[in-house]
């Protein structure tokens, strides 16, 4: 059973302009060390990689039904040879538990102009018909 769904579209150029303006202060607030390291290994400094990860985090916030999210509490992780997924921490982890989330599906797509993150949360809280 789907217990959460979220999607976000980010303008890559607008996101890059924010990074240019606020630099490390913004990156440190939005991304974990692992996310920043992954993006740093990408061509062109990983700007698209960071923008699409931000889109995924915003989509996760919607899927969890949270009006606020400490951005580092939803972390995009990618193990070698596997599709990217989300790892929740703190309040996001507690909310996922309350929803009975048992599986997270994450889709990331980007090009030089647009970045899209889509999150589907599957499961169900005990007593709500979940598996």
Secondary structure, 3 states (H helix, E strand, C coil): CEEEEEEEEEEHHHHHHHHHHHHHHHHHHHCCHHHHHHHHCCHHHHHHHHHHHHHHHHHHHHHHCCCCCCHHHEEEECCCCCCCEEEECHHHHHHHHHHCEEEEEEEEEECCCEEEEEEEEEECCCCCCCC
